[in-house]
Amino acid sequence: MSVRERSELMKIKKDIDMLEFLKALKECSGNVFFETSEGDCLALKSTLSQYIFCSIANEPKLFSNGSLRFDHEADVSLLLPWIEE
């Protein structure tokens, strides 16, 4: 079963402290993905993907239309402060 089939998409808040988000991301046991509305998918544990993610964060339309997807459901609680309710 793929990650897409196992978990639901969650919206990330608009104005986040990127450094704190990336620090918390390192604590996640599984992969965390940022998916754009165009279907692009970034594995956020990758340094290159983090660089691209930070660039996207400076583009409000791209950033707000993207979503987070988690490989392990338990990791959601680690990033909860940055997830919209």
C-alpha positions as CSV (number, residue, x, y, z in Angstrom):
1,M,0.0,0.0,0.0
2,S,1.4,3.4,-0.9
3,V,1.7,6.5,1.3
4,R,-1.1,8.1,-0.7
5,E,-3.4,5.3,0.2
6,R,-2.5,5.2,3.9
7,S,-2.9,8.8,5.0
8,E,-4.9,11.9,4.4
9,L,-3.5,15.3,3.3
10,M,-3.2,18.0,6.0
11,K,-2.8,21.7,5.3
12,I,0.1,23.5,6.7
13,K,-0.3,26.9,8.4
14,K,0.5,30.0,6.3
15,D,3.0,31.8,8.6
16,I,5.3,29.2,10.2
17,D,8.7,29.4,11.9
18,M,10.5,27.5,9.2
19,L,13.6,26.7,11.4
20,E,11.4,25.3,14.2
21,F,9.4,23.3,11.7
22,L,12.5,21.7,10.1
23,K,13.9,20.9,13.6
24,A,10.7,19.1,14.5
25,L,10.7,17.4,11.1
26,K,14.0,15.7,12.0
27,E,12.3,14.0,14.9
28,C,9.8,12.2,12.7
29,S,10.3,8.5,12.4
30,G,8.9,8.2,8.9
31,N,8.8,10.2,5.8
32,V,6.8,13.5,5.6
33,F,5.8,14.7,2.2
34,F,4.8,18.2,0.9
35,E,2.5,17.8,-2.0
36,T,1.5,20.7,-4.3
37,S,-1.8,21.1,-6.0
38,E,0.0,20.3,-9.3
39,G,0.9,16.9,-8.0
40,D,4.5,17.5,-7.2
41,C,5.7,15.6,-4.1
42,L,8.7,16.6,-1.9
43,A,10.1,14.1,0.7
44,L,10.9,16.7,3.4
45,K,13.6,14.6,5.1
46,S,15.7,15.2,2.1
47,T,18.0,18.3,2.3
48,L,17.4,19.2,-1.3
49,S,13.6,18.9,-0.8
50,Q,13.8,21.1,2.3
51,Y,15.6,23.7,0.2
52,I,12.8,23.6,-2.4
53,F,10.2,23.6,0.3
54,C,11.7,26.8,1.8
55,S,11.6,28.4,-1.6
56,I,7.9,27.4,-2.0
57,A,7.2,29.0,1.4
58,N,8.1,32.3,-0.1
59,E,5.4,31.9,-2.8
60,P,2.1,32.2,-0.8
61,K,-0.2,30.7,-3.5
62,L,2.0,27.6,-4.0
63,F,2.5,27.2,-0.2
64,S,-1.1,27.6,0.8
65,N,-2.3,25.1,-1.9
66,G,0.1,22.4,-0.8
67,S,-0.5,19.7,1.8
68,L,1.5,17.5,4.2
69,R,1.3,13.7,4.0
70,F,2.8,11.4,6.7
71,D,4.3,8.0,6.3
72,H,3.7,7.3,10.0
73,E,0.5,8.5,11.6
74,A,2.3,9.0,14.9
75,D,4.5,11.8,13.3
76,V,1.5,14.0,12.9
77,S,1.6,14.9,16.6
78,L,5.2,16.1,16.3
79,L,4.2,18.6,13.6
80,L,0.8,19.5,14.9
81,P,1.7,23.1,15.8
82,W,2.2,23.8,12.1
83,I,-0.9,22.0,10.8
84,E,-4.2,23.8,10.3
85,E,-7.2,22.4,12.2
